[in-house]
C-alpha cells in the first residue's frame, strides 16, 4: 500500500523534458513507478462511494423503442 506521503499530485501536465527524463530511466525503475501509479489509480477508482454512484447512473434497464 502506498502512503499519503508517497503520493504526488501533478497540477500541470508533464513537460517534454520530464517525459524524456522518464524514458532515460532504467526499464526496472520505469516499471516500478508505473506499478506504483497503477496502485494509486486502483485506490482512486475503488472507493465504495464512487462504485455506488457509478452503479446508480449505469444501472437500470435498457429500453429500446
C-alpha positions as CSV (number, residue, x, y, z in Angstrom):
1,X,0.0,0.0,0.0
2,X,1.2,3.5,-0.8
3,X,1.4,6.0,2.0
4,X,0.0,9.5,1.7
5,X,3.5,11.0,1.7
6,X,4.5,9.0,-1.4
7,X,1.5,10.2,-3.4
8,X,2.2,13.1,-5.7
9,X,-0.4,15.2,-7.4
10,X,0.5,17.0,-10.6
11,X,-1.2,20.3,-11.1
12,X,0.3,20.7,-14.6
13,X,0.9,18.2,-17.3
14,X,4.4,16.8,-17.7
15,X,6.8,18.7,-19.9
16,X,8.5,17.1,-22.8
17,X,11.7,17.3,-20.8
18,X,10.1,15.4,-17.9
19,X,8.8,12.7,-20.3
20,X,12.2,12.3,-21.9
21,X,13.9,12.1,-18.5
22,X,11.5,9.3,-17.5
23,X,12.3,7.4,-20.7
24,X,16.0,7.6,-19.8
25,X,15.4,5.8,-16.6
26,X,16.3,2.1,-16.5
27,X,13.4,-0.2,-17.5
28,X,13.0,-1.7,-14.0
29,X,12.7,1.8,-12.5
30,X,10.1,2.8,-15.1
31,X,8.1,-0.4,-14.4
32,X,8.3,0.3,-10.6
33,X,7.0,3.8,-11.0
34,X,4.2,2.7,-13.4
35,X,3.2,0.0,-11.0
36,X,3.1,2.5,-8.1
37,X,0.8,4.8,-10.2
38,X,-1.4,1.9,-11.1
39,X,-1.9,1.1,-7.4
40,X,-2.8,4.7,-6.8
41,X,-5.4,4.6,-9.5
42,X,-6.9,1.4,-8.1
43,X,-7.3,3.1,-4.8
44,X,-8.8,6.1,-6.5
45,X,-11.4,4.2,-8.5
46,X,-12.1,1.5,-5.9
47,X,-13.8,3.9,-3.5
48,X,-17.1,2.5,-2.3
49,X,-19.0,5.7,-2.7
50,X,-17.8,6.0,-6.3
51,X,-18.8,2.5,-7.0
52,X,-22.3,3.1,-5.7
53,X,-22.7,6.3,-7.7
54,X,-21.5,4.6,-10.8
55,X,-24.0,1.8,-10.3
56,X,-26.8,4.4,-10.0
57,X,-26.1,6.1,-13.3
58,X,-25.0,3.0,-15.2
59,X,-27.6,0.6,-13.7
60,X,-31.1,0.0,-14.7
61,X,-33.0,-1.5,-17.6
62,X,-32.1,-0.6,-21.2
63,X,-35.3,0.3,-23.1
64,X,-35.2,0.5,-26.8
65,X,-38.1,2.0,-28.8
